[in-house]
Amino acid sequence: MAGFPPIAVRQPRPHDLVDDPVEVCGIGTGFEGVFSARVRDANGVQLVLVSITAGGTGTWGNYHAALSLGGVPATPQRTVEVFEFSQKGDGTELNKVVIPVTFGIALLDPYRGFAQYTVLPGDTLSSISQHYYGTATEWPRVYEANHHQIVNPNFIFPGQVLRVPQ
């Protein structure tokens, strides 16, 4: 039977639409029970870094952290990273888990969540935008919220379930 990984992230899940603060939780262990979480934007810029205490060498524990960004980030796509700094003090990051996410407030401010929309025959991102926002020009919001499942914004298909930021 395989053991638990040193760090597991239960929230957010890959490609989630996240709020500010970004809520991170899971189970983990680290040297003296300390590891770190951060958010980076699509340009690789670190927006926030926090320390987390959970478990300890050989003991796993639950953790929860709120990573407050304090403003609207420049890019909607980003990553949440949870990792342990090497005890050597050389800045090496160990056991890193990287989760791609989309920041809701970068798509729509204020961001309250998203509606699910099932694509119908003849729908386009522009027509969905017109329905939800009153203008076809806001289609990039819908595209960015679903970039992980839309290869080309000109091609969506009936039955596809999209997230529409609200």
C-alpha positions as CSV (number, residue, x, y, z in Angstrom):
1,M,0.0,0.0,0.0
2,A,1.4,3.4,-1.0
3,G,1.8,6.0,1.7
4,F,0.5,9.5,1.7
5,P,2.4,12.2,-0.2
6,P,4.1,14.8,2.1
7,I,1.7,17.5,0.9
8,A,-1.8,17.0,-0.5
9,V,-4.1,19.9,-1.6
10,R,-7.8,19.3,-1.4
11,Q,-8.8,22.9,-2.2
12,P,-8.6,24.5,-4.6
13,R,-9.0,21.8,-7.3
14,P,-7.2,22.3,-10.7
15,H,-8.9,25.0,-12.8
16,D,-11.2,26.2,-10.0
17,L,-12.4,29.8,-10.1
18,V,-11.1,31.2,-6.8
19,D,-11.9,34.3,-4.6
20,D,-9.8,36.7,-2.7
21,P,-8.7,35.5,-0.3
22,V,-7.7,32.3,-1.9
23,E,-8.6,29.5,0.5
24,V,-6.1,26.6,0.5
25,C,-6.6,23.4,2.5
26,G,-5.4,19.8,2.6
27,I,-3.3,17.4,4.6
28,G,0.5,17.5,5.0
29,T,3.6,17.1,7.0
30,G,6.9,18.9,6.9
31,F,10.1,19.4,8.8
32,E,9.0,20.6,12.2
33,G,5.5,20.7,10.7
34,V,6.1,23.9,8.7
35,F,5.5,24.4,5.0
36,S,4.4,27.2,2.7
37,A,1.7,28.3,0.3
38,R,1.8,31.0,-2.3
39,V,-0.1,32.4,-5.3
40,R,1.7,33.4,-8.5
41,D,0.1,35.3,-11.5
42,A,0.5,34.1,-15.1
43,N,3.7,36.1,-15.4
44,G,5.2,34.1,-12.5
45,V,5.1,37.0,-10.1
46,Q,4.6,35.9,-6.5
47,L,1.5,37.7,-5.2
48,V,1.5,36.3,-1.6
49,L,3.4,33.8,0.5
50,V,2.3,32.4,3.8
51,S,3.7,29.8,6.3
52,I,1.5,26.8,7.3
53,T,1.8,24.6,10.3
54,A,0.5,21.0,10.1
55,G,1.7,17.6,11.2
56,G,5.4,17.3,11.6
57,T,8.1,14.8,10.6
58,G,6.3,11.6,10.3
59,T,2.9,13.0,11.3
60,W,0.3,14.3,8.9
61,G,-2.2,17.0,9.9
62,N,-4.9,19.0,8.3
63,Y,-4.2,22.6,7.3
64,H,-6.1,25.6,6.1
65,A,-4.8,29.0,5.0
66,A,-6.3,32.1,3.5
67,L,-4.0,33.9,1.0
68,S,-5.2,37.5,0.7
69,L,-4.1,39.3,-2.4
70,G,-5.3,42.7,-1.5
71,G,-6.3,43.8,-4.9
72,V,-7.2,42.8,-8.5
73,P,-4.4,40.9,-10.1
74,A,-3.1,41.7,-13.5
75,T,-3.9,38.3,-15.0
76,P,-6.9,35.9,-14.5
77,Q,-4.8,32.8,-14.8
78,R,-2.5,31.8,-11.9
79,T,-1.2,29.0,-9.8
80,V,-1.5,28.1,-6.1
81,E,1.7,26.4,-4.9
82,V,2.1,24.5,-1.6
83,F,5.6,23.3,-0.8
84,E,8.2,22.8,1.9
85,F,11.4,24.9,2.0
86,S,14.5,22.7,2.4
87,Q,15.8,22.6,5.9
88,K,19.3,23.4,4.4
89,G,18.2,27.0,4.2
90,D,19.2,27.3,0.5
91,G,15.7,28.2,-0.8
92,T,15.2,24.8,-2.4
93,E,11.5,23.9,-2.6
94,L,10.5,20.3,-1.8
95,N,7.3,18.3,-2.3
96,K,5.8,21.1,-4.3
97,V,2.1,20.8,-5.5
98,V,1.1,23.3,-8.2
99,I,-2.6,23.9,-8.9
100,P,-3.6,26.0,-11.9
101,V,-6.6,28.3,-11.0
102,T,-8.5,31.3,-12.4
103,F,-9.0,34.3,-10.2
104,G,-12.7,35.4,-10.4
105,I,-12.2,39.0,-9.5
106,A,-9.8,39.4,-12.5
107,L,-12.7,38.5,-14.7
108,L,-15.5,40.4,-13.1
109,D,-15.3,42.9,-10.2
110,P,-17.1,42.3,-7.9
111,Y,-17.0,38.6,-8.3
112,R,-19.7,36.6,-6.5
113,G,-19.4,33.1,-8.1
114,F,-20.4,31.6,-11.4
115,A,-23.5,30.3,-13.1
116,Q,-23.4,27.0,-15.1
117,Y,-24.5,27.2,-18.6
118,T,-25.1,24.2,-20.9
119,V,-24.2,25.1,-24.5
120,L,-27.1,24.8,-27.0
121,P,-26.9,24.3,-30.8
122,G,-26.0,27.7,-32.4
123,D,-24.6,29.2,-29.2
124,T,-21.4,31.2,-29.3
125,L,-19.3,32.8,-26.5
126,S,-20.7,36.1,-27.8
127,S,-24.3,35.0,-27.5
128,I,-23.7,33.6,-24.0
129,S,-22.1,36.9,-23.1
130,Q,-25.0,38.9,-24.5
131,H,-27.5,36.7,-22.5
132,Y,-25.6,37.1,-19.2
133,Y,-24.0,40.6,-19.4
134,G,-26.2,42.4,-21.9
135,T,-23.3,42.8,-24.4
136,A,-21.6,40.4,-26.7
137,T,-18.2,42.0,-26.2
138,E,-17.6,40.5,-22.7
139,W,-17.2,37.0,-24.2
140,P,-13.5,36.9,-23.0
141,R,-14.8,36.6,-19.4
142,V,-16.6,33.3,-20.3
143,Y,-13.6,32.1,-22.3
144,E,-11.0,32.8,-19.5
145,A,-13.3,31.1,-16.9
146,N,-13.3,28.0,-19.1
147,H,-9.9,28.2,-20.9
148,H,-9.0,24.7,-19.6
149,Q,-11.8,23.2,-21.7
150,I,-12.0,25.6,-24.7
151,V,-9.2,25.1,-27.1
152,N,-10.5,27.7,-29.6
153,P,-13.0,30.4,-28.5
154,N,-14.7,30.0,-31.9
155,F,-15.5,26.4,-31.2
156,I,-17.8,25.4,-28.4
157,F,-20.1,22.5,-28.7
158,P,-23.7,21.6,-27.6
159,G,-23.8,19.9,-24.2
160,Q,-20.6,21.5,-23.0
161,V,-21.1,23.0,-19.5
162,L,-19.5,26.4,-19.1
163,R,-18.9,28.5,-16.0
164,V,-20.1,32.1,-16.4
165,P,-18.7,34.5,-13.8
166,Q,-21.3,36.5,-11.9
